[in-house]
Amino acid sequence: MAVPGRGDRLTALAQVDLSAFWLPLLRRLTDVCPAWGIWKNADAALAGSGDMDSAAPVAAWDSIVSELRRWAKENALGPVAECRHVDGVLFLLALDRENSGFVELDVNARKYFRGWTLFHAEDLAPLMEIDARGFRRLRPGAEGVMLLLGNGTRWGGRPNSEGLRRKRIAEVLRQDPAGIEATGACLFGPARHALMRAAEHVARGEWDRRSMLAVEAWALARAIAEPGVVAGRLRSRPVKKSCPVLRTIFTDNRRMPADFDSWLEHVRAAHPVYE
């Protein structure tokens, strides 16, 4: 389908396939930022649901901002708002003033699980592949593991049934058993066998709480050596309530307030905003 035009470019984001809209940016970032890649939810975002979750070292962030600004201009979007209030995460919103909406690219320099640094962006390089559509992304087995830990697991090794269903985690894991094994070897050290057992059970539509508890316990033990992670996450909680960008993303479920101009002025007061 055609990319939305100037008059209706984002009128029905949730109802359209945005592949033609996103792909030029994703391919460009793949070319100019070798350490950048999508780590989850690419297909959902391309289908018009939610944000684009990517990973890249902080050193690459300025280049990513420049490319997104260029892409936004080409698509008659703007201004572009940049938020770095959460440690290790860059949030980029390409705003659509006419329709009071936005598209969102998130860039993680690192990601956590139970207070432990699950990955730095650089750690994902061996697990990345080039998608048939021309952009860099995690291989399915690795993405499935990330979704399992982030969306499919509750504290105490318990399943999050809704997250497992909504993110279709079993289906993603089934696509790439070798990718599960590679992720365990790359990121989980001695806990890799428990991780693989847990993921294999989920792929079969089952749940292995003992194995998931072992993964969780290993992460918590590693977190002791990273007290700054927990402190940083605690600091981010009030920021998510006070920052207008983060409040829109996390509290308002990506729904823009009725008074777009007033909201934008609040954003400008605390963020770089590029026309």
Rosetta blueprint (number, residue, H / E / L):
1 M L
2 A L
3 V L
4 P L
5 G L
6 R L
7 G L
8 D L
9 R L
10 L L
11 T L
12 A L
13 L H
14 A H
15 Q H
16 V L
17 D L
18 L L
19 S H
20 A H
21 F H
22 W H
23 L H
24 P H
25 L H
26 L H
27 R H
28 R H
29 L H
30 T H
31 D H
32 V H
33 C L
34 P L
35 A L
36 W L
37 G E
38 I E
39 W E
40 K E
41 N L
42 A H
43 D H
44 A H
45 A H
46 L H
47 A L
48 G L
49 S L
50 G L
51 D L
52 M E
53 D E
54 S E
55 A E
56 A L
57 P L
58 V H
59 A H
60 A H
61 W H
62 D H
63 S H
64 I H
65 V H
66 S H
67 E H
68 L H
69 R H
70 R H
71 W H
72 A H
73 K H
74 E H
75 N L
76 A L
77 L L
78 G E
79 P L
80 V E
81 A E
82 E E
83 C E
84 R L
85 H L
86 V L
87 D L
88 G L
89 V E
90 L E
91 F E
92 L E
93 L E
94 A E
95 L E
96 D E
97 R H
98 E H
99 N H
100 S L
101 G E
102 F E
103 V E
104 E E
105 L E
106 D E
107 V E
108 N E
109 A L
110 R E
111 K E
112 Y E
113 F E
114 R L
115 G L
116 W E
117 T E
118 L E
119 F E
120 H E
121 A H
122 E H
123 D H
124 L H
125 A H
126 P H
127 L H
128 M E
129 E E
130 I E
131 D L
132 A L
133 R L
134 G L
135 F L
136 R E
137 R E
138 L E
139 R L
140 P H
141 G H
142 A H
143 E H
144 G H
145 V H
146 M H
147 L H
148 L H
149 L H
150 G H
151 N H
152 G L
153 T E
154 R E
155 W H
156 G H
157 G H
158 R E
159 P E
160 N L
161 S H
162 E H
163 G H
164 L H
165 R H
166 R H
167 K L
168 R L
169 I H
170 A H
171 E H
172 V H
173 L H
174 R H
175 Q L
176 D L
177 P H
178 A H
179 G H
180 I H
181 E H
182 A H
183 T H
184 G H
185 A H
186 C H
187 L H
188 F L
189 G H
190 P H
191 A H
192 R H
193 H H
194 A H
195 L H
196 M H
197 R H
198 A H
199 A H
200 E H
201 H H
202 V H
203 A H
204 R L
205 G L
206 E L
207 W L
208 D L
209 R H
210 R H
211 S H
212 M H
213 L H
214 A H
215 V H
216 E H
217 A H
218 W H
219 A H
220 L H
221 A H
222 R H
223 A H
224 I L
225 A L
226 E L
227 P H
228 G H
229 V H
230 V H
231 A H
232 G H
233 R H
234 L H
235 R H
236 S H
237 R H
238 P H
239 V H
240 K H
241 K H
242 S H
243 C L
244 P H
245 V H
246 L H
247 R H
248 T H
249 I H
250 F H
251 T H
252 D L
253 N L
254 R L
255 R L
256 M L
257 P L
258 A L
259 D L
260 F H
261 D H
262 S H
263 W H
264 L H
265 E H
266 H H
267 V H
268 R H
269 A H
270 A H
271 H L
272 P L
273 V E
274 Y E
275 E L
